[in-house]
Each structure stands twice: as C-alpha cells, then as structure tokens.
Amino acid sequence: MKKTISLMLVLVLCMVAKGDFKFGEPTNLGPTVNSSDYDWSPSIRGDGLELYFESDRPGGEGTYDIWVSTRVNKEDDWGAPTNLGAPINTPDWQNSPCISADGLELYFNDWGLWAVRRATVSDPWGEPENDSLINVNRSNVNSAPSLSSDGLSLFLHSRNDWDLYVSTRPTRDDLWSEPVNLGPTVNGVNSTSKNRGPTISADGLSLVFSSNRDGGSGGQDLWMTRRPTIDGPWSEPVNLGPTINSDKSERQSEISSDGRSLLFCSNRDGGHGDYDIWQVEVHPVVDLNDDGIVDSADMCIIVDHWGTDEPLCDIGPMPWGDGIVDVQDLIVLAEHLFEVHSLIHHWTLDETGGATAHDSIGDKDAVLHGGPLWQLTAGRIDGALALDGENDYLTTPFILDPAVGSFAAFAWIKGTERGRAVISQNDSSGFSQLWLGTDPSYGRLMTRLMHPPFVPLLSEVVITDGQWHHVGLVYDIDKLKRYLYVDGANVAEDTDLVAGVALDRGLSIGIGEGLDVGTCWSGMIDDVRIYDNALSEEAVAILAK
C-alpha cells in the first residue's frame, strides 16, 4: 500500500476516480516576469506560448494594465512582458485576464466583464465588447473569469456573496447565460469564507480556487474540487497542502493545458514585489508498487486493473487521471520508465565555492567544516568535494530516524585510507552510528548502523583502491534487513532479523561516530543521496550507472 508523504496529495473523494499526484517545489517566475510591483492573475494560452497577467508596474496605460509575455517553445524562459496597450488597456483598471485555449478570445475585468477577439494568434486584438456578456454583468457575478477549453463555460466569483459560479453558452457565437451558483458542496453551507479566482482544468474535471475557509493555513489557500464527468457533481474541496500553501496568501491560479504545472499568485517570502507569479510542477505518482523504481512491475499493475477506475493506476493523461485505467495511463508510465523515485535529499556537491552544500531536493543544506576543497570538474558527476582526511567533513540538519521506517543512502567515493567514514549519525545523548564506511583492516565497505547487540554488516569488497565507487546502504523495515551495495551490486545483506536504532541528530558526511577526526574521509565524495524507502536491486543498479 502506498505510503503518504508530505508532498503527496491523496484525494479520496466520493465518486471521483483519480490517481495520486505530488507537487514539486514552487519556484518564482523570476524578475523577467515579476516586478517590484503587483503581478497577478496569470493565464496561459493552450499551447503554453503566451502568458497574460495584470500588473501595476510602470510603463502602462493606467493604474493596472494587462501584460503578455511570450516564448518560442514551452521549454524556454518567458520573455520580457509587453503591455497590451489600447484599446484593451486604458487609464482605468484592467485586470484578471483570461485567454482562451486557442488564443483567439481574451476576457478581462474593467468594472464589468469584457471580451476581445482576434482572427489568428498573429493578428492584433479587436475592440473590446460586452454585449455577449450582458447576462453576466447584469448579475454582477463577473470577477476573475476562467474559460473552459471548449469555450462554452465561464467560471467566475461574485463579490457580493464570495461564491463561485458558472455561466454557459451553447456555441461560441451565443450570449453567455446568467451565472449559476456551484452550490454548497463547493462554496460551503452558510459560510462566511471568501471563495475566489476559480480556474478550470483543460479536461473540465478539476477546479482550483482560493479560499480562507476553515482547514487552511489561516490566509487565502488554494483548494481543489473534482467531478467524475462534465455533467457530474462537484466533490468536497480539498486543500492543496503545505507545499503550495504558505502562511501568506496563495490566490489566482492557472492550470496548464496538460495539467503538469500550476501557476499561482502569492506574497510569500522569496518574491520580487508585493504579489508575484509562482509555478509548481505537478507529477503523477507512477511508482505504483512503491519499490523505488518505475518498471515492468508497475506496468503489470496497470494491465491488471485495465478498464477499471482504480485510483492507484489512473495517472493519465492529467496527473490526477481521467476516471478510467487505459492506454493513456500506459503512455504516462512509459514516460517515466526506469526512473528511480522516493529521493528526499540530494547533495550534488557541485558548488563553485562557499561553506554550504545545497540540498537540491529538500531543505537540508549541509555545512562544511575544516575547509574541504570544491573540485569543479573532477567529480564522478560534475563537481565533487575533496576532503583532506584530517578535519574536513560536512553536517546536515536532522534527516530521518533510522528506527522509524525504510530508507536508503548512497554516495560516490574515491579514496585509499582504511577505517574511514562516508556517512554517520548521532543522537542527542552522544550515541552515534556509522551508516557507511570502510573497515580498518582491509578497507572493505561496512555499516554499524543498527541497535546493539546486532553486529556490523561487513562486505568482502575493498573500496579503498583509489578508484570511484558507488556505495550504498538500504534498510528494509518490513524485512528487518540491511543491504550493502558497491557499484550497483548487492555485496552483503543480513541473514538474521535486525532492528533499527533510534537517532535524532543530523547526518555527518565524511566523518564517523562522535565526530572522531581519525575517521575523516581522505579523498573525494560526490553526489550524496537519501531515499525514504528500501530501493530494489534494480533501482540501485540504475543509480550506479
């Protein structure tokens, strides 16, 4: 059964079939798009090549204007934003732009909802009109529009009751209907919370919006509601969790057409101004059997559930699935075949200088002690750290308690001295254990990590020959066994059951128990990785390639 981790959003919603998915770390779109002013309400064309947003930065026509940034390919960075100019922008306040999937219609607010059209994406915009929106504006439910991919549904919020609504039209040539409230399941019953800024996914089955309702972080959080079909009922909204939502405000989001990224606005720390536009990647959970690697075993699980609505296997085409296990899910799985998952911390050791080794996956940056030297190109993978064997080492904040669950640790090492340490860990009482190191007699890979009276696990493989070696420790709490790996091969494992030892301090890299300088690594260390499960032999072999 798949375990729940902090980055995982597991939506167990009534009548809604979907896959598990997780978020990456949110990143700021940077100073090219964001300014020191107020940047807000992103909307992306269906092909991902135009980004519309509102801003009060200098250079506009009025207080708030609509701007657009473009790029040639989806993999490119966004270019410098351009003001849309007249006739869309005026000395008044233009805000909340919403571009259609085909890029031919643009909706925006200017004391009411307006629409503007163009013949092709290369043509200039025409004159704004609101005749087609007479029913919407008459209802005064006309804030923060989000247009469905077929152009026939327009999701909005009301500044009167702060509920979410939808307006529809039979064809793109017809008038928009009077907006209809999405109901108490989405908006809440007798709620005083403010629900705003809805964004509809391209498949029409997911709606993300912001709300200050109970169950959030206390400010405006992003929430998601789902429905099984276009005509089906909306589910109870679920908070998108602490990876997305901070102690500040997260609002005005946009789901990319493929569902693989979410843009949102926030005044969280790390921005360039008041509110900035941020982006986070959305990843399907494709390691279906949770063995640390995506392979044929996961493909068999999909085949075994073919044609069903099994949430575990429903991972495509959107990361949260489409309600049926079919070829779309196999296509998504194929994109990730042979990837190794469950990596929670990764020190690449590729820095060019300084006293910090950055954690590229988590937030556990390591501190350098004694003055190890950065080797910019001499590592096994790009750069590495050279340790002098006398007093050079690294320390990290607390990572994990080895007694609680399965885990794995790996590093590339190069050295010649015996009896030295690669990774160790202490506890608050001073007790410490060696995760990975070499024995003092022959320089063989060993571990002493486990609760006494269990003995160390020692391999027969010498790794102090001055060559690069990939070394690893895997502990499987279900099997109560340790496994040692060298260059992708299993070189030692326990024959008896071994219980874990509880430790509550950070890791020490390049030094052994008790920070004994006599155990300092002499040579190179590169690419240190920590996983939160027991990786399979196949997964370890891939890591060592």
C-alpha positions in Angstrom: 0.0 0.0 0.0 1.4 3.4 -1.0 2.6 5.5 2.0 1.6 9.1 2.5 4.4 11.7 2.3 4.2 15.4 2.9 4.4 16.3 -0.8 1.7 13.8 -1.7 -1.9 14.9 -2.3 -4.1 11.8 -1.9 -7.6 12.8 -2.9 -10.0 10.2 -1.6 -13.2 11.9 -3.0 -16.6 10.4 -3.3 -17.5 9.3 -6.8 -14.3 10.7 -8.3 -11.7 8.3 -9.8 -8.2 9.7 -9.9 -4.6 9.0 -9.4 -2.3 10.1 -6.7 -0.1 13.1 -7.6 2.5 15.2 -5.9 3.9 18.7 -6.2 7.5 19.8 -6.8 8.8 22.8 -5.0 7.2 26.1 -6.1 9.5 28.4 -8.0 9.2 32.1 -8.6 8.9 33.0 -12.3 11.8 35.5 -11.7 12.5 39.1 -12.4 11.8 39.0 -16.1 8.1 38.4 -15.5 7.7 39.6 -11.9 8.4 43.2 -10.9 8.8 45.0 -7.6 5.1 45.9 -8.0 1.9 43.9 -8.0 1.9 41.0 -10.6 -1.3 39.0 -10.6 -3.8 36.7 -12.2 -1.8 34.5 -14.7 -3.5 33.0 -17.7 -1.7 30.8 -20.3 -2.7 30.1 -23.9 -3.4 26.4 -24.6 -0.1 25.8 -26.4 1.9 27.4 -23.5 3.5 30.1 -25.5 1.6 33.2 -24.2 1.3 34.3 -20.5 -1.2 37.1 -19.8 -1.3 38.8 -16.4 -2.2 42.1 -14.7 0.4 44.4 -13.1 0.6 48.0 -11.8 4.3 48.2 -12.9 5.5 51.4 -14.6 5.0 51.8 -18.4 1.3 51.1 -18.5 -1.7 53.0 -19.7 -3.3 53.3 -16.2 -3.3 52.0 -12.7 -3.5 48.3 -13.5 -2.9 47.0 -17.0 -2.8 43.7 -18.8 0.6 42.5 -20.0 1.7 39.5 -22.0 5.0 37.5 -22.0 5.8 35.1 -24.8 8.2 32.3 -25.6 9.1 30.3 -28.7 8.9 26.8 -27.0 7.4 25.5 -23.8 10.9 24.7 -22.6 12.1 28.3 -23.0 12.1 31.0 -20.3 9.4 33.7 -20.6 10.4 36.8 -22.4 10.1 40.4 -21.2 6.4 41.3 -20.8 4.7 43.7 -23.2 1.8 46.0 -22.4 -1.2 45.2 -24.5 -1.8 48.9 -25.0 -5.0 50.4 -26.4 -7.8 49.6 -27.0 -7.6 46.9 -24.2 -5.7 49.0 -21.6 -7.0 52.4 -20.7 -6.3 54.9 -17.8 -8.9 52.8 -15.9 -8.3 49.5 -14.2 -8.0 46.4 -16.4 -7.5 43.1 -14.5 -8.0 39.4 -14.3 -7.2 38.4 -17.9 -8.3 35.0 -19.2 -7.1 33.8 -22.6 -9.0 31.1 -24.5 -7.2 27.8 -25.2 -6.9 28.7 -28.9 -5.7 32.2 -28.1 -8.5 33.9 -30.1 -10.6 35.3 -27.2 -9.4 37.3 -24.2 -11.7 38.1 -21.2 -10.9 40.7 -18.6 -12.4 42.9 -16.0 -12.9 46.7 -16.2 -15.8 47.5 -13.9 -17.5 44.6 -15.6 -16.6 41.7 -17.8 -15.4 42.4 -21.3 -14.3 40.2 -24.3 -11.9 40.9 -27.1 -11.2 38.7 -30.1 -8.7 38.3 -33.0 -8.7 36.2 -36.2 -5.4 34.4 -35.5 -2.8 34.5 -32.8 -0.6 36.6 -35.1 -3.3 39.3 -35.6 -3.9 42.3 -33.3 -6.7 42.3 -30.9 -10.0 43.9 -31.9 -12.2 46.3 -30.0 -13.5 45.1 -26.5 -17.2 44.3 -26.3 -19.6 43.3 -23.6 -22.8 42.7 -25.5 -22.3 38.9 -25.3 -21.8 39.2 -21.5 -25.0 41.2 -20.8 -26.4 38.4 -18.6 -23.2 38.0 -16.7 -22.7 41.8 -16.0 -26.3 42.3 -15.1 -26.0 39.6 -12.4 -22.9 41.3 -11.0 -21.2 37.9 -10.9 -18.3 38.9 -13.1 -15.0 38.6 -11.3 -11.9 36.5 -12.2 -13.1 34.7 -15.3 -11.8 31.2 -16.2 -12.8 29.8 -19.6 -13.2 26.1 -20.3 -11.1 24.6 -23.1 -14.1 24.3 -25.4 -15.0 27.9 -24.8 -18.6 27.1 -23.6 -18.2 27.5 -19.8 -17.0 30.6 -17.9 -16.2 30.2 -14.2 -16.4 33.3 -12.0 -16.7 34.5 -8.5 -19.1 37.1 -7.0 -18.0 40.0 -4.9 -21.5 40.0 -3.4 -21.5 36.6 -1.6 -18.0 35.5 -2.5 -19.3 32.3 -4.0 -18.2 30.5 -7.2 -20.4 30.5 -10.3 -20.5 29.2 -13.9 -22.0 30.8 -17.0 -22.5 28.8 -20.1 -23.4 29.2 -23.8 -24.5 26.7 -26.5 -21.9 27.8 -29.1 -19.2 30.4 -29.1 -21.5 32.7 -31.2 -24.2 32.8 -28.5 -24.7 35.0 -25.5 -23.4 33.9 -22.1 -26.2 32.7 -19.7 -26.8 34.2 -16.3 -24.3 32.6 -13.9 -25.4 29.6 -11.8 -24.0 29.1 -8.3 -21.8 26.0 -8.0 -23.6 25.0 -4.8 -23.0 24.4 -1.1 -20.5 21.5 -1.6 -18.1 23.8 -3.3 -18.9 27.1 -1.7 -19.8 25.8 1.8 -23.0 25.9 3.8 -23.8 29.2 5.5 -20.2 30.0 5.0 -18.6 33.5 5.6 -15.4 32.5 3.8 -14.4 34.2 0.6 -14.1 31.8 -2.4 -12.5 33.4 -5.4 -10.3 33.1 -8.5 -11.5 29.8 -10.0 -9.5 28.0 -12.7 -10.8 25.1 -14.7 -8.6 22.3 -16.0 -8.5 21.5 -19.7 -10.5 18.3 -19.2 -13.1 20.2 -17.3 -13.0 17.9 -14.3 -10.9 19.8 -11.8 -11.4 23.3 -10.4 -8.8 25.1 -8.3 -9.8 28.2 -6.4 -8.6 30.2 -3.4 -10.5 30.4 -0.1 -10.0 31.4 3.5 -12.3 28.7 4.7 -11.6 26.5 7.8 -9.0 23.9 7.3 -6.4 26.1 5.6 -3.3 27.9 6.8 -5.3 30.9 8.0 -5.0 33.1 5.0 -6.1 32.5 1.4 -5.2 29.0 0.4 -5.6 27.1 -2.8 -8.2 24.3 -2.9 -9.3 21.8 -5.5 -12.7 20.2 -6.2 -13.3 17.4 -8.8 -16.2 15.9 -10.7 -16.4 12.5 -12.5 -17.8 13.9 -15.7 -18.5 17.3 -17.2 -22.2 16.9 -16.0 -21.3 15.3 -12.7 -21.5 16.7 -9.2 -18.5 18.6 -7.7 -16.7 16.9 -4.8 -15.9 18.3 -1.4 -12.9 20.7 -1.9 -9.5 19.6 -0.7 -6.7 21.9 0.5 -3.7 21.6 -1.8 -1.4 21.3 1.2 1.7 23.0 2.7 3.9 22.6 -0.4 1.6 25.0 -2.2 0.0 27.0 0.6 2.2 29.1 2.9 1.5 31.3 6.0 0.9 34.1 3.5 -1.8 34.2 0.7 -2.0 32.0 -2.4 -4.5 33.1 -5.0 -5.5 33.5 -8.7 -4.2 30.2 -10.1 -3.9 28.7 -13.6 -3.7 25.0 -14.5 -1.6 24.3 -17.7 -3.4 22.6 -20.5 -1.6 19.3 -19.8 -2.2 19.5 -16.1 1.5 19.3 -15.4 2.1 22.7 -13.9 0.1 25.1 -11.7 0.7 28.9 -11.7 -0.5 30.9 -8.8 0.0 34.3 -7.2 1.5 34.8 -3.7 3.0 37.3 -1.4 5.1 34.6 0.2 8.8 35.1 1.1 11.3 34.9 -1.8 9.4 37.1 -4.2 10.3 40.3 -6.0 7.5 42.6 -5.0 4.0 42.7 -3.5 2.4 39.7 -5.2 4.4 37.6 -7.6 3.6 34.8 -10.0 4.9 31.4 -9.0 4.9 28.0 -10.7 4.9 24.4 -9.4 5.2 21.2 -11.3 2.5 18.5 -10.8 3.8 14.9 -11.0 1.8 11.7 -11.3 2.7 9.0 -8.8 4.0 6.4 -11.2 5.9 4.1 -8.8 2.8 2.1 -8.3 4.2 -0.7 -6.1 6.4 1.8 -4.1 9.7 -0.2 -4.7 11.7 2.9 -5.7 11.7 2.3 -9.5 9.2 2.5 -12.3 9.5 -0.7 -14.3 7.6 -3.6 -15.8 6.1 -4.5 -12.4 4.3 -1.1 -12.4 3.1 -1.8 -16.0 1.7 -5.1 -14.9 -0.3 -3.4 -12.2 -1.9 -1.1 -14.8 -2.7 -4.1 -17.0 -4.3 -6.0 -14.1 -6.7 -3.0 -13.5 -7.4 -2.3 -17.2 -10.8 -0.7 -17.8 -11.5 0.0 -14.1 -11.4 3.2 -12.2 -8.7 2.1 -9.8 -7.2 5.3 -8.4 -3.7 3.9 -8.0 -3.4 3.3 -11.7 -5.3 6.2 -13.1 -2.4 8.5 -13.7 -3.1 10.0 -17.2 -3.5 12.0 -19.2 -3.7 14.5 -16.4 -1.6 13.7 -13.3 -4.8 13.0 -11.4 -6.2 10.8 -14.1 -9.5 10.7 -16.0 -11.6 8.1 -14.3 -10.5 5.0 -16.3 -7.4 2.9 -16.5 -6.5 2.7 -20.2 -3.8 3.4 -22.8 -3.5 7.0 -21.5 -2.1 5.7 -18.2 0.4 3.4 -20.0 1.6 6.3 -22.0 2.3 8.3 -18.9 4.0 5.4 -17.2 6.2 4.9 -20.3 7.5 8.5 -20.0 8.9 7.5 -16.5 10.2 4.0 -17.1 13.3 3.2 -15.2 13.2 6.4 -13.1 14.2 6.0 -9.5 11.8 7.6 -7.1 11.4 8.5 -3.4 14.6 10.7 -3.4 14.1 13.1 -0.4 17.6 14.7 -0.2 20.4 15.2 -2.7 23.7 17.0 -2.2 25.2 17.2 -5.7 28.4 18.8 -4.3 28.7 20.8 -7.5 29.1 24.2 -5.9 31.9 26.5 -7.0 32.8 27.7 -3.5 31.5 28.7 -0.1 30.8 26.8 3.1 27.4 25.3 2.2 26.5 22.2 0.1 22.9 22.8 -1.1 20.2 20.1 -0.9 18.7 20.2 -4.4 15.6 18.2 -3.4 14.8 19.1 0.2 15.7 21.9 2.5 18.6 20.3 4.5 21.7 22.2 3.2 24.9 20.8 4.6 27.6 22.9 6.4 31.3 22.4 5.5 33.8 22.1 8.3 37.6 22.2 8.2 37.8 23.6 4.7 37.1 20.9 2.1 38.0 21.9 -1.4 35.5 22.2 -4.2 36.5 20.3 -7.3 34.6 21.8 -10.1 35.1 19.2 -12.8 36.9 16.3 -11.1 33.8 14.6 -9.6 32.2 11.4 -10.7 29.2 13.5 -11.7 30.4 17.1 -12.5 31.9 18.6 -9.4 32.8 17.0 -6.0 34.4 17.7 -2.6 38.0 16.8 -1.8 38.5 16.0 2.0 41.9 16.0 3.5 41.4 13.1 5.9 42.4 15.3 8.9 39.5 17.6 9.9 37.3 18.0 6.8 33.6 16.9 6.9 30.0 18.1 6.4 27.0 18.2 8.7 23.3 18.3 7.9 20.1 19.1 9.9 18.0 16.2 11.1 17.0 14.0 8.1 15.4 10.8 9.5 15.2 8.4 12.4 16.6 5.0 11.2 14.3 3.2 13.6 11.1 4.5 12.1 11.0 3.4 8.5 12.8 2.0 5.5 15.4 4.2 3.9 18.5 4.2 1.6 21.7 6.2 1.4 24.2 6.4 -1.5 27.3 8.3 -2.4 30.2 8.2 -4.9 33.5 8.0 -3.2 37.2 7.9 -4.1 39.9 7.2 -1.5 42.7 5.0 -0.3 42.6 5.2 3.6 41.1 2.4 5.6 38.9 2.8 8.7 37.3 6.0 7.3 33.6 7.1 7.3 31.4 8.2 4.5 28.1 8.8 6.4 27.3 8.6 10.1 24.6 9.9 12.5 24.4 10.9 16.2 21.7 11.3 18.8 21.2 13.9 21.5 22.9 11.8 24.2 26.1 11.5 22.2 25.5 7.9 20.9 26.4 7.6 17.2 26.4 5.0 14.5 28.2 4.5 11.2 25.9 4.3 8.2 28.6 3.8 5.6 32.4 3.4 5.9 35.4 1.2 5.4 36.8 -1.3 7.9 40.2 -0.6 9.4 41.8 -3.9 8.3 41.2 -4.1 4.5 39.2 -1.1 3.5 36.0 -3.1 2.8 32.6 -1.4 2.8 30.7 -1.8 6.1 27.9 -0.4 8.2 27.5 -0.4 12.0 24.0 1.2 11.9 21.6 -0.9 13.9 20.7 -1.3 17.6 23.0 -3.3 19.8 23.5 -6.3 20.2 23.2 -6.6 16.4 26.7 -6.9 14.8 28.1 -4.7 12.0 27.4 -5.8 8.4 30.7 -6.2 6.5 31.2 -6.9 2.8 34.2 -8.5 1.2 34.6 -5.7 -1.3 37.5 -3.3 -0.9 36.7 0.2 -1.9 39.9 2.0 -0.9 41.7 1.4 -4.2 41.8 5.0 -5.3 39.0 4.4 -7.9 35.5 5.9 -8.0 32.9 3.6 -6.4 29.2 4.0 -5.9 28.4 2.8 -2.3 25.0 2.4 -0.6 23.1 1.2 2.4 19.5 0.1 2.2 17.4 -0.8 5.3 14.1 -2.6 4.7 12.0 -2.2 7.9 9.4 -4.8 6.6 12.1 -7.4 6.2 14.2 -6.1 9.1 17.4 -6.4 7.0 20.3 -4.2 5.9 21.8 -4.4 2.4 25.2 -3.0 1.2 25.8 -2.1 -2.4 29.0 -1.4 -4.3 28.8 -0.2 -7.9 25.2 -1.3 -8.2 25.8 -4.8 -6.9 24.5 -6.3 -3.7 27.7 -7.2 -1.7 26.3 -8.0 1.7 22.9 -8.5 3.5 21.8 -9.7 6.9 21.0 -13.3 7.4 19.1 -12.6 10.7 16.5 -10.0 11.5 18.0 -6.7 12.6 16.1 -4.0 14.5 16.7 -0.3 13.9 18.3 2.2 16.3 16.7 5.5 17.1 18.8 8.6 16.3 17.7 12.2 16.4 20.5 14.3 15.0 21.6 15.2 11.5 24.0 13.3 9.3 27.8 13.7 9.3 29.3 13.2 5.8 33.0 12.3 5.6 33.4 11.7 9.4 32.4 8.9 11.7 30.9 8.3 15.1 31.3 11.1 17.7 32.9 13.3 15.0 36.2 11.5 15.6 38.7 13.2 13.3 40.5 9.9 13.0 37.6 8.7 10.9 37.6 11.6 8.4 37.4 10.6 4.8 40.6 11.1 2.8 39.8 11.6 -0.9 36.7 12.6 -2.8 33.0 12.4 -2.1 30.3 13.2 -4.7 26.5 13.0 -5.2 25.2 12.0 -1.8 21.5 10.9 -1.9 18.9 9.9 0.7 15.7 7.9 -0.1 12.8 7.3 2.2 12.2 3.7 1.1 14.1 0.5 0.6 15.2 0.7 -3.1 15.2 -2.6 -5.1 18.3 -4.0 -6.5 17.2 -2.9 -10.0 16.8 0.7 -8.8 20.2 0.7 -7.1 21.8 -0.7 -10.3 20.4 2.2 -12.3 21.7 4.7 -9.8 25.2 3.3 -10.1 25.3 3.7 -13.9 
